[in-house]
Amino acid sequence: MTVFDPEQAKRQFIELHDRRDREIDQRPDLQRLMDRGHYNFTVDADYSIRELQNEAERNGYYLDVELDFQAMKKTYICRQMTPEEWEQYVEWEKEE
């Protein structure tokens, strides 16, 4: 098993989101959906993104992206969970 590297995970997270954007750009049908305000769809990169987020969570980290629509900017976040968040995550995993 490899050691989780938050910086490497964040870089991979950004690359996967870039891949997701390219996949969407190549699908005019998805562009039309988005133009109509529908964002409930998945592309192949979404599965890899969720898998990476799950790995981060198992190692006590959150991977997320914040969108600032006014500035048209994405901020990618990889931060360690607080002890309370970790405890909540462990409890949630037990329930599944």
Contact map, one row per residue, 1 for C-alpha under 8 A:
111000000000000000000000000000000000000000000000000000000000000000000000000000000000000000000000
111100000000000000000000000000000000000000000000000000000000000000000000000000000000000000000000
111110000000000000000000000000000000000000000000000000000000000000000000000000000000000000000000
011111001000000000000000000000000000000000000000000000010010000000000000000000000000000000000000
001111111000000000000000000000000000000000000000000000000000000000000000000000000000000000000000
000111111100000000000000000000000000000000000000000000010000100000000000000001100000000000000000
000011111110000000000000000000000000000000000000000000000000000000000000000001000000000000000000
000011111111000000000000000000000000000000000000000000000000000000000000000000000000000000000000
000111111111100000000000000000000000000000000000000100010000000000000000000001000000000000000000
000001111111110000000000000000000000000000000000000000000000001000000000000111000000000000000000
000000111111111000000000000000000000000000000000000000000000000000000000000000000000000000000000
000000011111111100000000000000000000000000000000000000000000000000000000000000000000000000000000
000000001111111110000000000000000000000000000000100100000000001000000000000100000000000000000000
000000000111111111000000000000000000000000000000000000000000000000000000000100000000000000000000
000000000011111111100000000000000000000000000000000000000000000000000000000000000000000000000000
000000000001111111110000000000000000000000001001100000000000000000000000000000000000000000000000
000000000000111111111000000000000000000000001000100000000000000000000000000000000000000000000000
000000000000011111111100000000000000000000000000000000000000000000000000000000000000000000000000
000000000000001111111110000000000000000000001000000000000000000000000000000000000000000000000000
000000000000000111111111000000000000000000111100000000000000000000000000000000000000000000000000
000000000000000011111111100000000000000000000000000000000000000000000000000000000000000000000000
000000000000000001111111110000000000000000000000000000000000000000000000000000000000000000000000
000000000000000000111111111000000000000000111000000000000000000000000000000000000000000000000000
000000000000000000011111111101100000000000100000000000000000000000000000000000000000000000000000
000000000000000000001111111100100000000000000000000000000000000000000000000000000000000000000000
000000000000000000000111111100000000000000000000000000000000000000000000000000000000000000000000
000000000000000000000011111111100000000000000000000000000000000000000000000000000000000000000000
000000000000000000000001111111110000000000000000000000000000000000000000000000000000000000000000
000000000000000000000000001111111000000000000000000000000000000000000000000000000000000000000000
000000000000000000000001001111111100000000000000000000000000000000000000000000000000000000000000
000000000000000000000001101111111110000000000000000000000000000000000000000000000000000000000000
000000000000000000000000000111111111000000000000000000000000000000000000000000000000000000000000
000000000000000000000000000011111111111000000000000000000000000000000000000000000000000000000000
000000000000000000000000000001111111111000000000000000000000000000000000000000000000000000000000
000000000000000000000000000000111111110000000000000000000000000000000000000000000000000000000000
000000000000000000000000000000011111110000000000000000000000000000000000000000000000000000000000
000000000000000000000000000000001111111000000000000000000000000000000000000000000000000000000000
000000000000000000000000000000001111111100000000000000000000000000000000000000000000000000000000
000000000000000000000000000000001100111110000000000000000000000000000000000000000000000000000000
000000000000000000000000000000000000011111000000000000000000000000000000000000000000000000000000
000000000000000000000000000000000000001111100000000000000000000000000000000000000000000000000000
000000000000000000000000000000000000000111110100000000000000000000000000000000000000000000000000
000000000000000000010011000000000000000011111110000000000000000000000000000000000000000000000000
000000000000000000010010000000000000000001111111000000000000000000000000000000000000000000000000
000000000000000110110010000000000000000000111111100000000000000000000000000000000000000000000000
000000000000000000010000000000000000000001111111110000000000000000000000000000000000000000000000
000000000000000000000000000000000000000000111111111000000000000000000000000000000000000000000000
000000000000000100000000000000000000000000011111111100000000000000000000000000000000000000000000
000000000000100110000000000000000000000000001111111110000000000000000000000000000000000000000000
000000000000000000000000000000000000000000000111111111000000000000000000000000000000000000000000
000000000000000000000000000000000000000000000011111111100000000000000000000000000000000000000000
000000001000100000000000000000000000000000000001111111110000000000000000000000000000000000000000
000000000000000000000000000000000000000000000000111111111000011100000000000000000000000000000000
000000000000000000000000000000000000000000000000011111111100000000000000000000000000000000000000
000000000000000000000000000000000000000000000000001111111110000000000000000000000000000000000000
000101001000000000000000000000000000000000000000000111111111111000000000000000000000000000000000
000000000000000000000000000000000000000000000000000011111111111000000000000000000000000010000000
000000000000000000000000000000000000000000000000000001111111100000000000000000000000000000000000
000100000000000000000000000000000000000000000000000000111111100000000000000000000000000000000000
000000000000000000000000000000000000000000000000000000011111110000000000000000011000010000000000
000001000000000000000000000000000000000000000000000000011111111000000000000001111000000000000000
000000000000000000000000000000000000000000000000000010011001111100000000000011111000000000000000
000000000100100000000000000000000000000000000000000010011000111110000000000111100000000000000000
000000000000000000000000000000000000000000000000000010000000011111000000000111000000000000000000
000000000000000000000000000000000000000000000000000000000000001111100000011110000000000000000000
000000000000000000000000000000000000000000000000000000000000000111110000011110000000000000000000
000000000000000000000000000000000000000000000000000000000000000011111001111000000000000000000000
000000000000000000000000000000000000000000000000000000000000000001111111110000000000000000000000
000000000000000000000000000000000000000000000000000000000000000000111111100000000000000000000000
000000000000000000000000000000000000000000000000000000000000000000011111100000000000000000000000
000000000000000000000000000000000000000000000000000000000000000000011111100000000000000000000000
000000000000000000000000000000000000000000000000000000000000000000111111110000000000000000000000
000000000000000000000000000000000000000000000000000000000000000000111111111000000000000000000000
000000000000000000000000000000000000000000000000000000000000000011110001111100000000000000000000
000000000000000000000000000000000000000000000000000000000000000011100000111110000000000000000000
000000000100110000000000000000000000000000000000000000000000001111000000011111000000000000000000
000000000100000000000000000000000000000000000000000000000000011111000000001111100000000000000000
000001101100000000000000000000000000000000000000000000000000111100000000000111110000000000000000
000001000000000000000000000000000000000000000000000000000000111000000000000011111000000000000000
000000000000000000000000000000000000000000000000000000000001110000000000000001111100000000000000
000000000000000000000000000000000000000000000000000000000001110000000000000000111111110000000000
000000000000000000000000000000000000000000000000000000000000000000000000000000011111110000000000
000000000000000000000000000000000000000000000000000000000000000000000000000000001111111000000000
000000000000000000000000000000000000000000000000000000000000000000000000000000001111111100000000
000000000000000000000000000000000000000000000000000000000000000000000000000000001111111110000000
000000000000000000000000000000000000000000000000000000000001000000000000000000001111111111000000
000000000000000000000000000000000000000000000000000000000000000000000000000000000011111111100000
000000000000000000000000000000000000000000000000000000000000000000000000000000000001111111110000
000000000000000000000000000000000000000000000000000000001000000000000000000000000000111111111000
000000000000000000000000000000000000000000000000000000000000000000000000000000000000011111111100
000000000000000000000000000000000000000000000000000000000000000000000000000000000000001111111110
000000000000000000000000000000000000000000000000000000000000000000000000000000000000000111111111
000000000000000000000000000000000000000000000000000000000000000000000000000000000000000011111111
000000000000000000000000000000000000000000000000000000000000000000000000000000000000000001111111
000000000000000000000000000000000000000000000000000000000000000000000000000000000000000000111111
000000000000000000000000000000000000000000000000000000000000000000000000000000000000000000011111
